Amino acid sequence: MTQQGVRWTADQVLALAPDAASRKAGSKLGAAGPWSEAGSSDEGTVWGLCKGSGSKPYQTVVDIADAAGPAYSCSCPSRKFPCKHALGLLLLWAADDAAVPPGQAPEWAAQWTAGRRERAEAKKAGAGSGAPYGSADPEAARRRAERRAERVSAGAVELEQRLVDLLRGGLATAEQSGYGLWEETAARMVDAQAQGLAGRVRELGAIPSTGPGWPVRLLEECALLHLLGRGWLRRERLPAGLAATVRSRMGLPASADGPPLRDRWLVLAQYDTTDPRLTTRRIWLHGADSHRTVLLLSYGAAGRAPDLALPVGLSLEAEVSAYPGAGQPRVALCEQFTPPAPTVTRPPGTTTARAAARYGDALREDPWLESVPVTLDRVVPTPDGDSWQLTDADEDAALPLTPAARSRPGLWRLVALSGGAPVRVFGECGHQGFTPLTAWPEGPGDAVVLC
């Protein structure tokens, strides 16, 4: 259970927000003014009534003792999770003991908390019963998989021909044809159930006319797409790990089948990416004993935040299971033994040169890898012309920041945290540079969220 005296920081609370607008709105509600009858319990429940535009205040309750991350309920009409009222309540709880005193939960909060915990226990009991889910027919599943593989192969062959036509006509034709050509090709890949190919084709369509050197970038991405298609068509000849990586990159579903790994996992970073159909949440964890850095993925329909949320800088004891694929960091969260709680643990760091070498080594196992998770130790953010880089404090080396990182407010939080002194930074290191996600001061201090 979460202990009453252990409170989160404002950064850890705001890292749960589904978007920037929610962070801003929640921050405005993090003061005592709009709240009444707020309280918290030793069992990990925080509740309160928030004055809204109507005559009745919104009933807001948060269960922070859930091992899979906090759960929320609010009587407001918002479809966001957490809503601004839940964020405001957690900010108030994190900052002011007097405003959210210990006490007994009101009936409406106690009923919601008891109900969801009962459902969680029932679900856990059902999962452990060994009862089969549904009436799946293994033979029918095998035939469906074979039919899909045939369609994917047909899509890969068609894409190969389209790439050949593009190169024969010259890359300039890609600029003249516009995005419609690529979207039509992507739609053909979706029809072939090759969603991985479809996504990479759409990325190709965004490259032409994007500034100096775009033909080179387009040719590089075409080569990687060709490599993926050929890898799929010859997957039986590949090593098992690489073949699993190719299936994953093609968009074929897979189940986490690795042995359970129990550890005390530090939540390194959490951020969302969106497209018109899906919101994808990425949560990076670091094992205190295993020293492994792993990735959790959670999904939500367009416009809705994924269910799984873990506050950055906290740690939880849990088991994870790895997905197949050579060098793949993705895992599934299995059994959780403790809720997220504050910790003084920090991930070990490395130099910028070793971080770049680590990405190079990873490409041997997964040539389509965009980046690898890395923690840099004793680096200083420094300007580099019109750009920024992370410079080693003890070596004559640096990593440039990615274009996306240079345009985020997190850059200025990082610069302010450093103040010219070395800091420890976790992020993603890839071919475009380094994207900082979380940072720690060199001395004592909480994690600062940068994404």
Beta strands, then each sheet from edge to edge (+ up, - down):
strand 1: 35-40
strand 2: 45-50
strand 3: 58-63
strand 4: 71-74
strand 5: 261-274
strand 6: 278-287
strand 7: 293-301
strand 8: 314-322
strand 9: 331-336
strand 10: 341-342
strand 11: 371-384
strand 12: 387-392
strand 13: 398-400
strand 14: 423-430
strand 15: 433-441
strand 16: 448-449
sheet 1: 1+ 2- 3+ 4-
sheet 2: 7+ 6- 5+ 8- 9+
sheet 3: 7+ 6- 5+ 8- 10+
sheet 4: 13+ 12- 11+ 14- 15+ 16-
end
